[in-house]
Amino acid sequence: MGDSRETKALRILKDKIKGTNAKIERERYLRDCKTGKSVRDKFGSRRRIDFVIIENNFGKCYEVTGPETDKTKQMAKEKEIRKKGGICIKPKGSKELIEVSMSQIMCII
């Protein structure tokens, strides 16, 4: 079920950036912008973002979910990691760090 939602979300995001220079990254960990290391919460867990649209050296994050799923704890975890400096991602195959927004919930039925 989750893969199907992510497939739909990817299609929606691709349509959203059509005709722009933006690119989509999938499954990226939040990292410290200075060290490049992934940042962990108080339990030692990392936060992996479902999708990031990168445009003009800034990323907009999306968390894909279904209508019945409560993401309150996951968003609290993201806020904690961001407070510890985890506000960047590293695009796949790159050493560059890109600052990103707080995740926006994307509900897919």
Legacy VTK file of the C-alpha trace (Angstrom):
# vtk DataFile Version 3.0
C-alpha trace
ASCII
DATASET POLYDATA
POINTS 109 float
0.000 0.000 0.000
2.785 2.454 0.916
4.679 1.915 -2.349
1.532 2.631 -4.308
1.092 5.925 -2.425
4.702 6.857 -3.065
4.295 6.079 -6.771
1.240 8.355 -6.926
3.036 11.063 -4.944
6.041 10.916 -7.267
3.768 11.324 -10.281
2.079 14.360 -8.654
5.435 15.937 -7.769
6.822 15.342 -11.275
3.771 17.128 -12.709
4.304 19.958 -10.227
7.876 20.627 -11.412
7.256 20.030 -15.108
8.857 22.799 -17.173
11.164 23.946 -14.353
14.798 23.281 -13.465
13.761 21.577 -10.219
14.690 17.990 -9.456
13.261 15.404 -7.072
15.268 13.509 -4.474
13.853 10.484 -2.632
14.590 9.007 0.789
17.194 11.533 2.004
18.353 11.840 5.632
18.365 15.182 7.448
21.977 16.296 7.952
23.961 18.954 9.726
24.761 21.678 7.178
28.290 22.207 8.536
29.488 18.631 9.049
27.331 16.768 6.536
26.644 14.072 9.133
23.112 12.790 9.602
21.556 14.046 12.828
19.875 11.697 15.307
17.069 12.218 17.797
17.311 11.442 21.531
16.742 7.740 20.782
19.550 7.583 18.199
17.129 7.458 15.286
17.546 9.435 12.056
14.850 11.131 9.946
14.571 10.147 6.308
12.501 12.467 4.134
10.242 10.791 1.537
10.614 13.402 -1.228
12.487 16.680 -1.651
11.986 19.052 -4.574
15.215 20.996 -5.061
15.096 24.297 -6.887
17.417 27.311 -6.656
19.597 25.564 -4.045
16.715 25.024 -1.591
14.621 21.946 -0.929
10.945 21.584 -0.133
10.203 18.362 1.762
7.176 16.100 1.468
6.051 13.274 3.764
3.671 10.867 2.030
0.906 9.292 4.083
-2.583 7.877 3.946
-5.733 9.437 5.401
-5.785 7.130 8.447
-2.156 7.608 9.510
-1.241 9.973 12.348
2.127 11.610 11.629
2.245 13.680 14.854
5.131 11.693 16.391
7.096 11.655 13.151
6.730 15.433 12.740
7.818 15.934 16.381
10.890 13.796 15.659
11.672 15.930 12.604
11.341 19.137 14.667
13.725 17.720 17.294
16.303 16.763 14.666
15.988 20.171 13.001
16.612 21.894 16.367
19.836 19.855 16.607
20.981 21.226 13.243
19.509 18.660 10.855
18.220 21.113 8.269
20.037 19.921 5.134
20.058 16.909 2.847
22.729 15.549 0.540
21.432 14.789 -2.966
22.231 11.286 -4.189
25.706 11.067 -5.721
26.658 14.554 -4.501
28.783 16.017 -1.707
26.722 19.214 -1.799
24.411 20.003 1.129
21.042 21.626 0.433
18.979 23.384 3.103
15.409 22.103 3.253
12.027 23.118 4.654
10.064 21.320 7.334
8.173 18.440 5.729
4.744 19.094 4.315
2.281 16.223 4.754
1.063 14.873 1.418
-2.033 12.725 1.969
-2.598 10.212 -0.820
-5.707 8.030 -0.962
LINES 1 110
109 0 1 2 3 4 5 6 7 8 9 10 11 12 13 14 15 16 17 18 19 20 21 22 23 24 25 26 27 28 29 30 31 32 33 34 35 36 37 38 39 40 41 42 43 44 45 46 47 48 49 50 51 52 53 54 55 56 57 58 59 60 61 62 63 64 65 66 67 68 69 70 71 72 73 74 75 76 77 78 79 80 81 82 83 84 85 86 87 88 89 90 91 92 93 94 95 96 97 98 99 100 101 102 103 104 105 106 107 108
